[in-house]
Amino acid sequence: MVSDLNRKFFKLFQHPSLAIVRGAGLLMRAMIEEAPEVTMKKMQEMSLSEGAILKHLGTAVFTQSTDNRMLTHRELSRQLVKTREAALLQYLSCISD
């Protein structure tokens, strides 16, 4: 299912509406938690190739707001980055080499 979505799914993370970004993040988190290992690895590869993981890292680290919507978005990004920490570290080590 996820491999059929490819770029269409990850483009949702760049949508200007926070509701759509949040919905896509919730879907991704559910898929990560419930999907078999093969599907999870494919999602990690796609998130790296599409830059979604870097977008979430930026949101998780640099969002400073008192708006509850932005705080919710930041927490969701933190959870997604935390679940994909190993893939992110591997990606960042490739960049620094």
ChimeraX attribute file (.defattr): number of C-alpha atoms within 10 A of each C-alpha:
attribute: neighborCount
match mode: 1-to-1
recipient: residues
	/A:1	6
	/A:2	15
	/A:3	11
	/A:4	8
	/A:5	9
	/A:6	15
	/A:7	14
	/A:8	9
	/A:9	17
	/A:10	22
	/A:11	14
	/A:12	18
	/A:13	22
	/A:14	13
	/A:15	12
	/A:16	9
	/A:17	10
	/A:18	16
	/A:19	12
	/A:20	14
	/A:21	20
	/A:22	19
	/A:23	13
	/A:24	18
	/A:25	21
	/A:26	15
	/A:27	13
	/A:28	19
	/A:29	17
	/A:30	11
	/A:31	15
	/A:32	19
	/A:33	12
	/A:34	11
	/A:35	15
	/A:36	10
	/A:37	11
	/A:38	8
	/A:39	16
	/A:40	18
	/A:41	15
	/A:42	14
	/A:43	21
	/A:44	18
	/A:45	15
	/A:46	19
	/A:47	21
	/A:48	15
	/A:49	13
	/A:50	17
	/A:51	16
	/A:52	19
	/A:53	25
	/A:54	16
	/A:55	15
	/A:56	22
	/A:57	20
	/A:58	15
	/A:59	20
	/A:60	21
	/A:61	12
	/A:62	10
	/A:63	14
	/A:64	11
	/A:65	10
	/A:66	8
	/A:67	8
	/A:68	9
	/A:69	13
	/A:70	15
	/A:71	16
	/A:72	13
	/A:73	20
	/A:74	23
	/A:75	17
	/A:76	20
	/A:77	25
	/A:78	18
	/A:79	16
	/A:80	20
	/A:81	22
	/A:82	13
	/A:83	14
	/A:84	18
	/A:85	14
	/A:86	12
	/A:87	17
	/A:88	19
	/A:89	11
	/A:90	10
	/A:91	16
	/A:92	12
	/A:93	10
	/A:94	9
	/A:95	8
	/A:96	6
	/A:97	5
